[in-house]
Amino acid sequence: MMERRHKVKDSISSKLKSLEPYIFHQIAQAKKEALSSGVDLIDLGAGNPDLIPTEKLIESLREEALNPENHRHPVYEGIPELKAKIAEWFFQRFKVKLDPEYEILILGGAKEGLSLAPLAFLNPDDYALVPDPAYPVYKRSVILAGGKVETFPLVKENNWLPDLKKIKPKSKTKMIFLNYPNNPTGAIAPLDFFKKLVDFAHSNDIIICQDMAYSEITYDGLKSHSLMEIDNAKETSLEFYSFSKTYSLTGWRLGFVAGNKELINALTQVKVTYSSGVFHPVQRAGITALELSQEDLSDLIKTYQERRDILVKGLKKLGWDAEFPKGAIFVWAKMPKPSDSLPLCLGLIKKNGVIATPGTGLGKQGENYLRFSLTSSVDRIEEALRRIKGIKF
Ligand SMILES: *Cc1c(COP(=O)(O)O)cnc(C)c1O
């Protein structure tokens, strides 16, 4: 009998095949290998907070989990109590009113909303503008949605903000992704930039998807602004928020998107297809999180800021070009001498036991850069610096 075998490899979609390997997955593999060969690793790789959530949140989760009502299918768009609390928080924080019913959608993390947005807005071969460097999810989800990516550079000379005058969108451009406070560069966006951005979006008929995953993590007394503070921003924008980094809850999966009613409705249609709602006890704990005092948060900021200062000063001393980030939990550092960042990182894991993210994994502009996250203790960061000193360029 003739044997006909299905070649599984040929069945993988061309869209999936066209993606570059997910950098954090690649680094995680290298980490696994190093761990199994007994390397003492210092993890300054993914933005995965090492801090533990405050007791109040764990207590709230525990209590709500004991309620049998809370174990059924969650409400798709989020529980009204959390949405109302978010609207209240948003007004206190940014002096912007949101309609909790139509202008807020609860997400299983900001990543869920950001990655589903292209499915809601792109037709085949429509373009999305994506920053370089950036969180890789924007680009990958545009490609998986059948869209095309046009990148624009973020450079130090322009304070890591896009130069909007230089961006000439192709006719089929539907959306632009942005992320301030920025991963990886640590920049925050001033309000006058957001104003120009909204004008740019209106005059080009583009939807803005602004990633606020680090909205509350800013240093030196600075505060981030919401895009929604601009008068006519809501007509064309979505802003994605996360509880992950602010409250050290990455594993719980909680975030929300705020913005235009029609855009939120479109995103909801995609969400109900791809996932369900967030586990109610997690949403209820989210209410507790938004009720925490500023003091609860300032300890976290202080911890990251102390680590930031030690890491940046240490890297500078070793000849790296690094600035003090104004927000987020990363140091974006240019190497003392040009070097291909992926092999350098793989070697750094294997030989020196330090995990960092290769700049090129975040975009072409990341050439000769590494991204270090502030997710290890001061002692471990000091040890990492001693090890980084040993890199031979
Ligand atoms: C961590 C991170 C996210 C993911 O946030 P979740 O709420 O955990 O999904 C989104 N965007 C950026 C830039 C991040 O660094």
The ligand as a Tripos MOL2 file, in Angstrom:
@<TRIPOS>MOLECULE
LIG
   15    15     1     0     0
SMALL
NO_CHARGES

@<TRIPOS>ATOM
      1 C1          4.2950   43.9170   29.8300 C.3       1 LIG1
      2 C2          3.7800   44.6830   28.6710 C.ar      1 LIG1
      3 C3          2.4730   44.4790   28.1910 C.ar      1 LIG1
      4 C4          1.6110   43.3480   28.6950 C.3       1 LIG1
      5 O1          0.7610   43.7220   29.6730 O.3       1 LIG1
      6 P1         -0.2740   42.6570   30.2540 P.3       1 LIG1
      7 O2         -1.3090   43.4990   30.8940 O.co2     1 LIG1
      8 O3          0.4710   41.7930   31.2080 O.co2     1 LIG1
      9 O4         -0.8100   41.8710   29.1050 O.co2     1 LIG1
     10 C5          1.9990   45.3040   27.2050 C.ar      1 LIG1
     11 N1          2.7770   46.2450   26.6560 N.ar      1 LIG1
     12 C6          4.0310   46.4490   27.0640 C.ar      1 LIG1
     13 C7          4.8370   47.5100   26.4220 C.3       1 LIG1
     14 C8          4.5840   45.6600   28.0700 C.ar      1 LIG1
     15 O5          5.8550   45.8340   28.4210 O.3       1 LIG1
@<TRIPOS>BOND
     1     1     2 1
     2     2     3 ar
     3     2    14 ar
     4     3     4 1
     5     3    10 ar
     6     4     5 1
     7     5     6 1
     8     6     7 2
     9     6     8 1
    10     6     9 1
    11    10    11 ar
    12    11    12 ar
    13    12    13 1
    14    12    14 ar
    15    14    15 1
@<TRIPOS>SUBSTRUCTURE
     1 LIG1         1 GROUP 0 **** ****
